[in-house]
Amino acid sequence: MDVVSYNYYKEGLHPEPWKFLAEVDMPNIIGEFHIGVKEGFFHTGLVVTNDQTERGEMFEDYLNSVIDNPCFVGAHWFQYIDSPITGRSFDGKNYNEGFVGITDVPYQPMVDTTKPVIGCIYQRRFNKAKK
């Protein structure tokens, strides 16, 4: 295999549980993570914040914890758009977990956080590796 994938719905990658990856000697990726919010939807998701601003901050912390772990090559946000407020047809899921709402309007705190984190990803990784 080329990369090992983990779905990890937590606040971030705490270093201790991932120490075993140094022995695996393979690139790893977070295949799914999300952060929900209490305001506006029936269900918050698996990891919850109080509002969209806090959600953006937690998103930044999560991505930085992945960037700072040399065993990981990336992370994938689940998912782009919120679930329908009435629930998905096959399971009823109606989470507030998207980068955009059901009317395709971006959550501005997520956009504002994403740009600087992604913009300095290589610099952050490089500086951490030099120390």
N, CA, C and O atoms as a GROMACS GRO file, in nm:
protein
  524
    1MET      N    1   0.083  -0.118   0.000
    1MET     CA    2   0.000   0.000   0.000
    1MET      C    3   0.088   0.124   0.000
    1MET      O    4   0.203   0.120   0.042
    2ASP      N    5   0.029   0.234  -0.048
    2ASP     CA    6   0.106   0.358  -0.060
    2ASP      C    7   0.095   0.448   0.061
    2ASP      O    8   0.189   0.519   0.096
    3VAL      N    9  -0.021   0.445   0.126
    3VAL     CA   10  -0.045   0.532   0.241
    3VAL      C   11  -0.147   0.464   0.332
    3VAL      O   12  -0.235   0.392   0.284
    4VAL      N   13  -0.134   0.486   0.461
    4VAL     CA   14  -0.228   0.430   0.558
    4VAL      C   15  -0.324   0.542   0.600
    4VAL      O   16  -0.281   0.653   0.633
    5SER      N   17  -0.453   0.513   0.597
    5SER     CA   18  -0.556   0.613   0.623
    5SER      C   19  -0.627   0.585   0.755
    5SER      O   20  -0.657   0.470   0.787
    6TYR      N   21  -0.653   0.691   0.830
    6TYR     CA   22  -0.726   0.682   0.957
    6TYR      C   23  -0.838   0.785   0.957
    6TYR      O   24  -0.816   0.900   0.920
    7ASN      N   25  -0.956   0.746   0.996
    7ASN     CA   26  -1.063   0.841   1.025
    7ASN      C   27  -1.053   0.872   1.173
    7ASN      O   28  -1.066   0.783   1.257
    8TYR      N   29  -1.028   0.997   1.206
    8TYR     CA   30  -0.999   1.033   1.345
    8TYR      C   31  -1.079   1.156   1.386
    8TYR      O   32  -1.039   1.270   1.363
    9TYR      N   33  -1.193   1.129   1.447
    9TYR     CA   34  -1.284   1.236   1.490
    9TYR      C   35  -1.254   1.272   1.635
    9TYR      O   36  -1.320   1.224   1.728
   10LYS      N   37  -1.154   1.356   1.653
   10LYS     CA   38  -1.113   1.405   1.784
   10LYS      C   39  -1.079   1.553   1.770
   10LYS      O   40  -1.100   1.612   1.663
   11GLU      N   41  -1.027   1.614   1.876
   11GLU     CA   42  -0.990   1.756   1.872
   11GLU      C   43  -0.859   1.780   1.800
   11GLU      O   44  -0.828   1.894   1.765
   12GLY      N   45  -0.783   1.677   1.776
   12GLY     CA   46  -0.654   1.689   1.709
   12GLY      C   47  -0.574   1.562   1.732
   12GLY      O   48  -0.620   1.468   1.797
   13LEU      N   49  -0.454   1.561   1.679
   13LEU     CA   50  -0.366   1.445   1.696
   13LEU      C   51  -0.275   1.467   1.815
   13LEU      O   52  -0.174   1.537   1.805
   14HIS      N   53  -0.309   1.410   1.925
   14HIS     CA   54  -0.222   1.418   2.042
   14HIS      C   55  -0.105   1.322   2.017
   14HIS      O   56  -0.128   1.207   1.978
   15PRO      N   57   0.018   1.366   2.038
   15PRO     CA   58   0.135   1.288   1.996
   15PRO      C   59   0.145   1.147   2.054
   15PRO      O   60   0.186   1.054   1.984
   16GLU      N   61   0.110   1.129   2.178
   16GLU     CA   62   0.131   1.000   2.245
   16GLU      C   63   0.067   0.880   2.175
   16GLU      O   64   0.136   0.782   2.151
   17PRO      N   65  -0.062   0.883   2.140
   17PRO     CA   66  -0.123   0.765   2.077
   17PRO      C   67  -0.066   0.732   1.939
   17PRO      O   68  -0.087   0.621   1.890
   18TRP      N   69   0.004   0.825   1.877
   18TRP     CA   70   0.054   0.804   1.741
   18TRP      C   71   0.202   0.770   1.735
   18TRP      O   72   0.259   0.764   1.626
   19LYS      N   73   0.265   0.748   1.848
   19LYS     CA   74   0.408   0.716   1.850
   19LYS      C   75   0.442   0.589   1.772
   19LYS      O   76   0.551   0.576   1.717
   20PHE      N   77   0.347   0.497   1.767
   20PHE     CA   78   0.372   0.370   1.697
   20PHE      C   79   0.399   0.390   1.548
   20PHE      O   80   0.458   0.302   1.484
   21LEU      N   81   0.359   0.502   1.491
   21LEU     CA   82   0.376   0.525   1.348
   21LEU      C   83   0.522   0.533   1.307
   21LEU      O   84   0.555   0.502   1.192
   22ALA      N   85   0.609   0.573   1.396
   22ALA     CA   86   0.752   0.579   1.364
   22ALA      C   87   0.805   0.440   1.328
   22ALA      O   88   0.896   0.428   1.246
   23GLU      N   89   0.749   0.337   1.388
   23GLU     CA   90   0.791   0.199   1.360
   23GLU      C   91   0.728   0.145   1.230
   23GLU      O   92   0.785   0.056   1.167
   24VAL      N   93   0.614   0.198   1.192
   24VAL     CA   94   0.544   0.152   1.072
   24VAL      C   95   0.619   0.195   0.946
   24VAL      O   96   0.623   0.121   0.848
   25ASP      N   97   0.679   0.312   0.948
   25ASP     CA   98   0.760   0.364   0.839
   25ASP      C   99   0.682   0.369   0.707
   25ASP      O  100   0.729   0.324   0.603
   26MET      N  101   0.562   0.425   0.714
   26MET     CA  102   0.478   0.446   0.596
   26MET      C  103   0.413   0.583   0.610
   26MET      O  104   0.389   0.630   0.721
   27PRO      N  105   0.384   0.648   0.499
   27PRO     CA  106   0.309   0.774   0.509
   27PRO      C  107   0.166   0.748   0.555
   27PRO      O  108   0.106   0.646   0.521
   28ASN      N  109   0.113   0.840   0.631
   28ASN     CA  110  -0.021   0.827   0.688
   28ASN      C  111  -0.102   0.951   0.656
   28ASN      O  112  -0.047   1.060   0.636
   29ILE      N  113  -0.234   0.934   0.652
   29ILE     CA  114  -0.323   1.046   0.623
   29ILE      C  115  -0.449   1.031   0.708
   29ILE      O  116  -0.496   0.920   0.733
   30ILE      N  117  -0.501   1.143   0.753
   30ILE     CA  118  -0.633   1.141   0.817
   30ILE      C  119  -0.734   1.144   0.703
   30ILE      O  120  -0.743   1.243   0.630
   31GLY      N  121  -0.809   1.037   0.688
   31GLY     CA  122  -0.904   1.025   0.579
   31GLY      C  123  -1.031   1.103   0.604
   31GLY      O  124  -1.096   1.149   0.509
   32GLU      N  125  -1.069   1.119   0.730
   32GLU     CA  126  -1.188   1.195   0.764
   32GLU      C  127  -1.173   1.256   0.903
   32GLU      O  128  -1.126   1.192   0.997
   33PHE      N  129  -1.214   1.382   0.913
   33PHE     CA  130  -1.237   1.446   1.042
   33PHE      C  131  -1.334   1.560   1.019
   33PHE      O  132  -1.343   1.614   0.908
   34HIS      N  133  -1.406   1.598   1.121
   34HIS     CA  134  -1.492   1.715   1.113
   34HIS      C  135  -1.509   1.774   1.252
   34HIS      O  136  -1.478   1.711   1.354
   35ILE      N  137  -1.560   1.896   1.253
   35ILE     CA  138  -1.591   1.965   1.378
   35ILE      C  139  -1.728   2.029   1.358
   35ILE      O  140  -1.747   2.109   1.266
   36GLY      N  141  -1.821   1.993   1.441
   36GLY     CA  142  -1.956   2.048   1.433
   36GLY      C  143  -1.972   2.168   1.524
   36GLY      O  144  -1.880   2.206   1.597
   37VAL      N  145  -2.090   2.225   1.519
   37VAL     CA  146  -2.117   2.343   1.599
   37VAL      C  147  -2.259   2.334   1.656
   37VAL      O  148  -2.348   2.279   1.591
   38LYS      N  149  -2.278   2.387   1.774
   38LYS     CA  150  -2.407   2.376   1.844
   38LYS      C  151  -2.515   2.463   1.782
   38LYS      O  152  -2.633   2.430   1.793
   39GLU      N  153  -2.478   2.572   1.717
   39GLU     CA  154  -2.579   2.666   1.669
   39GLU      C  155  -2.641   2.625   1.536
   39GLU      O  156  -2.569   2.596   1.441
   40GLY      N  157  -2.772   2.621   1.530
   40GLY     CA  158  -2.843   2.614   1.404
   40GLY      C  159  -2.887   2.480   1.348
   40GLY      O  160  -2.972   2.479   1.260
   41PHE      N  161  -2.835   2.370   1.394
   41PHE     CA  162  -2.873   2.241   1.338
   41PHE      C  163  -2.923   2.148   1.446
   41PHE      O  164  -2.901   2.171   1.564
   42PHE      N  165  -2.990   2.042   1.405
   42PHE     CA  166  -3.041   1.946   1.501
   42PHE      C  167  -2.930   1.862   1.564
   42PHE      O  168  -2.938   1.828   1.682
   43HIS      N  169  -2.829   1.830   1.488
   43HIS     CA  170  -2.720   1.747   1.540
   43HIS      C  171  -2.587   1.817   1.514
   43HIS      O  172  -2.568   1.877   1.408
   44THR      N  173  -2.498   1.808   1.609
   44THR     CA  174  -2.373   1.883   1.604
   44THR      C  175  -2.259   1.811   1.535
   44THR      O  176  -2.163   1.875   1.492
   45GLY      N  177  -2.265   1.680   1.524
   45GLY     CA  178  -2.152   1.604   1.474
   45GLY      C  179  -2.080   1.536   1.590
   45GLY      O  180  -2.130   1.535   1.702
   46LEU      N  181  -1.966   1.478   1.562
   46LEU     CA  182  -1.895   1.398   1.661
   46LEU      C  183  -1.802   1.479   1.750
   46LEU      O  184  -1.779   1.441   1.865
   47VAL      N  185  -1.748   1.588   1.699
   47VAL     CA  186  -1.666   1.681   1.776
   47VAL      C  187  -1.738   1.815   1.770
   47VAL      O  188  -1.775   1.860   1.662
   48VAL      N  189  -1.758   1.879   1.886
   48VAL     CA  190  -1.850   1.993   1.892
   48VAL      C  191  -1.782   2.118   1.947
   48VAL      O  192  -1.701   2.112   2.039
   49THR      N  193  -1.818   2.233   1.886
   49THR     CA  194  -1.779   2.364   1.938
   49THR      C  195  -1.906   2.446   1.961
   49THR      O  196  -2.015   2.406   1.921
   50ASN      N  197  -1.889   2.560   2.024
   50ASN     CA  198  -2.004   2.645   2.057
   50ASN      C  199  -2.052   2.730   1.941
   50ASN      O  200  -2.172   2.753   1.926
   51ASP      N  201  -1.958   2.778   1.857
   51ASP     CA  202  -1.996   2.866   1.747
   51ASP      C  203  -1.897   2.852   1.632
   51ASP      O  204  -1.798   2.780   1.643
   52GLN      N  205  -1.925   2.920   1.522
   52GLN     CA  206  -1.843   2.906   1.402
   52GLN      C  207  -1.700   2.960   1.422
   52GLN      O  208  -1.606   2.907   1.364
   53THR      N  209  -1.684   3.064   1.502
   53THR     CA  210  -1.550   3.118   1.528
   53THR      C  211  -1.465   3.015   1.602
   53THR      O  212  -1.350   2.991   1.564
   54GLU      N  213  -1.520   2.956   1.705
   54GLU     CA  214  -1.448   2.852   1.779
   54GLU      C  215  -1.419   2.732   1.689
   54GLU      O  216  -1.314   2.668   1.700
   55ARG      N  217  -1.511   2.702   1.602
   55ARG     CA  218  -1.494   2.592   1.507
   55ARG      C  219  -1.373   2.616   1.416
   55ARG      O  220  -1.293   2.526   1.393
   56GLY      N  221  -1.360   2.739   1.365
   56GLY     CA  222  -1.244   2.773   1.284
   56GLY      C  223  -1.114   2.758   1.360
   56GLY      O  224  -1.014   2.710   1.306
   57GLU      N  225  -1.114   2.800   1.486
   57GLU     CA  226  -0.994   2.787   1.570
   57GLU      C  227  -0.958   2.641   1.593
   57GLU      O  228  -0.841   2.604   1.588
   58MET      N  229  -1.059   2.558   1.619
   58MET     CA  230  -1.033   2.416   1.641
   58MET      C  231  -0.985   2.348   1.513
   58MET      O  232  -0.899   2.260   1.517
   59PHE      N  233  -1.040   2.391   1.399
   59PHE     CA  234  -0.994   2.340   1.270
   59PHE      C  235  -0.846   2.371   1.251
   59PHE      O  236  -0.769   2.284   1.210
   60GLU      N  237  -0.806   2.493   1.281
   60GLU     CA  238  -0.665   2.533   1.270
   60GLU      C  239  -0.578   2.447   1.361
   60GLU      O  240  -0.473   2.400   1.319
   61ASP      N  241  -0.620   2.428   1.485
   61ASP     CA  242  -0.543   2.346   1.579
   61ASP      C  243  -0.529   2.203   1.528
   61ASP      O  244  -0.422   2.143   1.538
   62TYR      N  245  -0.638   2.147   1.474
   62TYR     CA  246  -0.634   2.010   1.422
   62TYR      C  247  -0.534   1.999   1.308
   62TYR      O  248  -0.447   1.911   1.308
   63LEU      N  249  -0.546   2.089   1.211
   63LEU     CA  250  -0.453   2.084   1.097
   63LEU      C  251  -0.309   2.101   1.142
   63LEU      O  252  -0.220   2.031   1.093
   64ASN      N  253  -0.285   2.192   1.235
   64ASN     CA  254  -0.148   2.210   1.283
   64ASN      C  255  -0.095   2.086   1.354
   64ASN      O  256   0.024   2.056   1.346
   65SER      N  257  -0.182   2.013   1.423
   65SER     CA  258  -0.136   1.890   1.488
   65SER      C  259  -0.099   1.784   1.384
   65SER      O  260  -0.010   1.703   1.409
   66VAL      N  261  -0.164   1.784   1.270
   66VAL     CA  262  -0.128   1.692   1.161
   66VAL      C  263   0.003   1.737   1.096
   66VAL      O  264   0.092   1.656   1.073
   67ILE      N  265   0.014   1.866   1.067
   67ILE     CA  266   0.136   1.920   1.005
   67ILE      C  267   0.257   1.894   1.094
   67ILE      O  268   0.365   1.862   1.044
   68ASP      N  269   0.240   1.906   1.224
   68ASP     CA  270   0.351   1.891   1.317
   68ASP      C  271   0.392   1.746   1.340
   68ASP      O  272   0.497   1.720   1.399
   69ASN      N  273   0.313   1.652   1.294
   69ASN     CA  274   0.348   1.510   1.308
   69ASN      C  275   0.413   1.464   1.178
   69ASN      O  276   0.345   1.455   1.076
   70PRO      N  277   0.542   1.435   1.179
   70PRO     CA  278   0.614   1.401   1.056
   70PRO      C  279   0.568   1.270   0.990
   70PRO      O  280   0.605   1.243   0.876
   71CYS      N  281   0.489   1.191   1.060
   71CYS     CA  282   0.440   1.065   1.003
   71CYS      C  283   0.318   1.086   0.913
   71CYS      O  284   0.279   0.994   0.841
   72PHE      N  285   0.259   1.205   0.916
   72PHE     CA  286   0.138   1.232   0.837
   72PHE      C  287   0.169   1.318   0.716
   72PHE      O  288   0.249   1.411   0.721
   73VAL      N  289   0.101   1.285   0.606
   73VAL     CA  290   0.118   1.360   0.482
   73VAL      C  291  -0.003   1.446   0.450
   73VAL      O  292  -0.001   1.520   0.352
   74GLY      N  293  -0.108   1.439   0.532
   74GLY     CA  294  -0.224   1.522   0.506
   74GLY      C  295  -0.345   1.482   0.587
   74GLY      O  296  -0.342   1.387   0.666
   75ALA      N  297  -0.453   1.556   0.565
   75ALA     CA  298  -0.580   1.531   0.633
   75ALA      C  299  -0.693   1.573   0.540
   75ALA      O  300  -0.680   1.668   0.462
   76HIS      N  301  -0.805   1.503   0.550
   76HIS     CA  302  -0.920   1.530   0.465
   76HIS      C  303  -1.040   1.565   0.551
   76HIS      O  304  -1.081   1.487   0.638
   77TRP      N  305  -1.096   1.683   0.528
   77TRP     CA  306  -1.215   1.728   0.600
   77TRP      C  307  -1.338   1.655   0.547
   77TRP      O  308  -1.356   1.640   0.426
   78PHE      N  309  -1.422   1.610   0.638
   78PHE     CA  310  -1.549   1.549   0.600
   78PHE      C  311  -1.660   1.641   0.649
   78PHE      O  312  -1.676   1.649   0.771
   79GLN      N  313  -1.731   1.704   0.575
   79GLN     CA  314  -1.746   1.704   0.432
   79GLN      C  315  -1.768   1.846   0.384
   79GLN      O  316  -1.781   1.937   0.466
   80TYR      N  317  -1.772   1.868   0.253
   80TYR     CA  318  -1.777   2.003   0.197
   80TYR      C  319  -1.905   2.078   0.235
   80TYR      O  320  -1.899   2.195   0.273
   81ILE      N  321  -2.019   2.013   0.226
   81ILE     CA  322  -2.148   2.081   0.250
   81ILE      C  323  -2.220   2.015   0.368
   81ILE      O  324  -2.209   1.894   0.389
   82ASP      N  325  -2.292   2.096   0.444
   82ASP     CA  326  -2.372   2.043   0.555
   82ASP      C  327  -2.472   1.939   0.504
   82ASP      O  328  -2.511   1.940   0.387
   83SER      N  329  -2.512   1.852   0.594
   83SER     CA  330  -2.621   1.759   0.562
   83SER      C  331  -2.751   1.839   0.555
   83SER      O  332  -2.763   1.943   0.618
   84PRO      N  333  -2.849   1.791   0.478
   84PRO     CA  334  -2.979   1.861   0.473
   84PRO      C  335  -3.039   1.869   0.613
   84PRO      O  336  -3.028   1.775   0.692
   85ILE      N  337  -3.103   1.979   0.644
   85ILE     CA  338  -3.159   1.999   0.778
   85ILE      C  339  -3.267   1.894   0.809
   85ILE      O  340  -3.289   1.860   0.925
   86THR      N  341  -3.333   1.844   0.706
   86THR     CA  342  -3.434   1.739   0.726
   86THR      C  343  -3.372   1.600   0.731
   86THR      O  344  -3.443   1.502   0.754
   87GLY      N  345  -3.241   1.591   0.710
   87GLY     CA  346  -3.171   1.464   0.717
   87GLY      C  347  -3.148   1.401   0.580
   87GLY      O  348  -3.226   1.420   0.487
   88ARG      N  349  -3.038   1.326   0.570
   88ARG     CA  350  -3.012   1.254   0.446
   88ARG      C  351  -3.116   1.145   0.429
   88ARG      O  352  -3.169   1.091   0.526
   89SER      N  353  -3.146   1.113   0.305
   89SER     CA  354  -3.255   1.018   0.277
   89SER      C  355  -3.226   0.879   0.329
   89SER      O  356  -3.319   0.809   0.371
   90PHE      N  357  -3.100   0.835   0.327
   90PHE     CA  358  -3.072   0.696   0.363
   90PHE      C  359  -3.043   0.673   0.511
   90PHE      O  360  -3.046   0.559   0.556
   91ASP      N  361  -3.016   0.779   0.587
   91ASP     CA  362  -2.990   0.755   0.730
   91ASP      C  363  -3.039   0.868   0.822
   91ASP      O  364  -3.026   0.856   0.944
   92GLY      N  365  -3.093   0.975   0.767
   92GLY     CA  366  -3.146   1.083   0.850
   92GLY      C  367  -3.044   1.177   0.908
   92GLY      O  368  -3.080   1.269   0.982
   93LYS      N  369  -2.916   1.158   0.878
   93LYS     CA  370  -2.810   1.242   0.934
   93LYS      C  371  -2.829   1.387   0.892
   93LYS      O  372  -2.846   1.416   0.773
   94ASN      N  373  -2.825   1.478   0.989
   94ASN     CA  374  -2.840   1.620   0.960
   94ASN      C  375  -2.736   1.702   1.040
   94ASN      O  376  -2.772   1.785   1.123
   95TYR      N  377  -2.610   1.677   1.012
   95TYR     CA  378  -2.501   1.741   1.085
   95TYR      C  379  -2.463   1.876   1.025
   95TYR      O  380  -2.473   1.897   0.904
   96ASN      N  381  -2.419   1.965   1.111
   96ASN     CA  382  -2.356   2.091   1.071
   96ASN      C  383  -2.206   2.066   1.072
   96ASN      O  384  -2.139   2.090   1.173
   97GLU      N  385  -2.154   2.017   0.960
   97GLU     CA  386  -2.013   1.978   0.955
   97GLU      C  387  -1.945   2.022   0.826
   97GLU      O  388  -1.830   1.985   0.802
   98GLY      N  389  -2.012   2.100   0.744
   98GLY     CA  390  -1.956   2.139   0.616
   98GLY      C  391  -1.874   2.267   0.622
   98GLY      O  392  -1.877   2.341   0.720
   99PHE      N  393  -1.801   2.292   0.513
   99PHE     CA  394  -1.737   2.422   0.493
   99PHE      C  395  -1.839   2.523   0.445
   99PHE      O  396  -1.820   2.644   0.461
  100VAL      N  397  -1.947   2.472   0.385
  100VAL     CA  398  -2.055   2.558   0.339
  100VAL      C  399  -2.186   2.502   0.392
  100VAL      O  400  -2.198   2.383   0.420
  101GLY      N  401  -2.285   2.591   0.406
  101GLY     CA  402  -2.418   2.549   0.449
  101GLY      C  403  -2.496   2.488   0.334
  101GLY      O  404  -2.446   2.477   0.222
  102ILE      N  405  -2.617   2.450   0.363
  102ILE     CA  406  -2.699   2.383   0.261
  102ILE      C  407  -2.741   2.477   0.149
  102ILE      O  408  -2.790   2.430   0.046
  103THR      N  409  -2.723   2.607   0.166
  103THR     CA  410  -2.750   2.702   0.058
  103THR      C  411  -2.621   2.743  -0.013
  103THR      O  412  -2.619   2.841  -0.088
  104ASP      N  413  -2.513   2.668   0.010
  104ASP     CA  414  -2.384   2.688  -0.056
  104ASP      C  415  -2.314   2.817  -0.016
  104ASP      O  416  -2.232   2.870  -0.091
  105VAL      N  417  -2.345   2.868   0.103
  105VAL     CA  418  -2.279   2.987   0.156
  105VAL      C  419  -2.168   2.941   0.250
  105VAL      O  420  -2.194   2.868   0.346
  106PRO      N  421  -2.043   2.983   0.225
  106PRO     CA  422  -1.932   2.940   0.310
  106PRO      C  423  -1.945   2.992   0.454
  106PRO      O  424  -1.998   3.101   0.477
  107TYR      N  425  -1.897   2.914   0.548
  107TYR     CA  426  -1.883   2.960   0.685
  107TYR      C  427  -1.755   3.041   0.690
  107TYR      O  428  -1.646   2.985   0.683
  108GLN      N  429  -1.767   3.172   0.702
  108GLN     CA  430  -1.653   3.261   0.689
  108GLN      C  431  -1.540   3.231   0.787
  108GLN      O  432  -1.424   3.239   0.747
  109PRO      N  433  -1.568   3.196   0.915
  109PRO     CA  434  -1.456   3.162   1.003
  109PRO      C  435  -1.374   3.043   0.952
  109PRO      O  436  -1.253   3.038   0.976
  110MET      N  437  -1.436   2.949   0.884
  110MET     CA  438  -1.361   2.836   0.828
  110MET      C  439  -1.274   2.883   0.712
  110MET      O  440  -1.158   2.841   0.700
  111VAL      N  441  -1.327   2.969   0.627
  111VAL     CA  442  -1.251   3.023   0.515
  111VAL      C  443  -1.134   3.106   0.567
  111VAL      O  444  -1.021   3.091   0.520
  112ASP      N  445  -1.161   3.192   0.665
  112ASP     CA  446  -1.057   3.279   0.720
  112ASP      C  447  -0.945   3.200   0.787
  112ASP      O  448  -0.830   3.244   0.785
  113THR      N  449  -0.976   3.088   0.845
  113THR     CA  450  -0.876   3.004   0.911
  113THR      C  451  -0.798   2.921   0.811
  113THR      O  452  -0.677   2.904   0.825
  114THR      N  453  -0.866   2.870   0.712
  114THR     CA  454  -0.803   2.778   0.617
  114THR      C  455  -0.692   2.845   0.536
  114THR      O  456  -0.585   2.788   0.518
  115LYS      N  457  -0.717   2.965   0.488
  115LYS     CA  458  -0.620   3.032   0.403
  115LYS      C  459  -0.482   3.044   0.467
  115LYS      O  460  -0.383   3.004   0.405
  116PRO      N  461  -0.470   3.097   0.588
  116PRO     CA  462  -0.335   3.109   0.647
  116PRO      C  463  -0.271   2.975   0.683
  116PRO      O  464  -0.150   2.959   0.670
  117VAL      N  465  -0.352   2.879   0.729
  117VAL     CA  466  -0.294   2.749   0.765
  117VAL      C  467  -0.236   2.680   0.643
  117VAL      O  468  -0.122   2.633   0.646
  118ILE      N  469  -0.313   2.673   0.536
  118ILE     CA  470  -0.267   2.608   0.414
  118ILE      C  471  -0.153   2.688   0.350
  118ILE      O  472  -0.062   2.630   0.291
  119GLY      N  473  -0.159   2.819   0.363
  119GLY     CA  474  -0.057   2.904   0.302
  119GLY      C  475   0.081   2.888   0.362
  119GLY      O  476   0.180   2.921   0.296
  120CYS      N  477   0.090   2.839   0.484
  120CYS     CA  478   0.223   2.824   0.546
  120CYS      C  479   0.253   2.679   0.584
  120CYS      O  480   0.340   2.654   0.668
  121ILE      N  481   0.182   2.584   0.524
  121ILE     CA  482   0.197   2.444   0.562
  121ILE      C  483   0.341   2.394   0.546
  121ILE      O  484   0.394   2.326   0.635
  122TYR      N  485   0.405   2.426   0.434
  122TYR     CA  486   0.541   2.376   0.410
  122TYR      C  487   0.642   2.447   0.498
  122TYR      O  488   0.736   2.385   0.547
  123GLN      N  489   0.622   2.575   0.518
  123GLN     CA  490   0.712   2.649   0.605
  123GLN      C  491   0.704   2.594   0.748
  123GLN      O  492   0.807   2.577   0.813
  124ARG      N  493   0.584   2.568   0.796
  124ARG     CA  494   0.567   2.513   0.930
  124ARG      C  495   0.633   2.376   0.941
  124ARG      O  496   0.706   2.350   1.036
  125ARG      N  497   0.608   2.290   0.846
  125ARG     CA  498   0.667   2.156   0.847
  125ARG      C  499   0.819   2.164   0.841
  125ARG      O  500   0.887   2.093   0.915
  126PHE      N  501   0.872   2.247   0.753
  126PHE     CA  502   1.016   2.263   0.736
  126PHE      C  503   1.081   2.314   0.864
  126PHE      O  504   1.183   2.261   0.908
  127ASN      N  505   1.022   2.418   0.924
  127ASN     CA  506   1.078   2.474   1.047
  127ASN      C  507   1.076   2.375   1.160
  127ASN      O  508   1.170   2.370   1.240
  128LYS      N  509   0.970   2.294   1.169
  128LYS     CA  510   0.964   2.191   1.274
  128LYS      C  511   1.071   2.086   1.252
  128LYS      O  512   1.132   2.039   1.348
  129ALA      N  513   1.097   2.048   1.125
  129ALA     CA  514   1.195   1.945   1.094
  129ALA      C  515   1.337   1.989   1.124
  129ALA      O  516   1.422   1.906   1.156
  130LYS      N  517   1.363   2.120   1.115
  130LYS     CA  518   1.499   2.173   1.137
  130LYS      C  519   1.538   2.169   1.284
  130LYS      O  520   1.656   2.162   1.316
  131LYS      N  521   1.441   2.174   1.372
  131LYS     CA  522   1.472   2.185   1.517
  131LYS      C  523   1.523   2.054   1.572
  131LYS      O  524   1.554   2.045   1.691
   0.00000   0.00000   0.00000
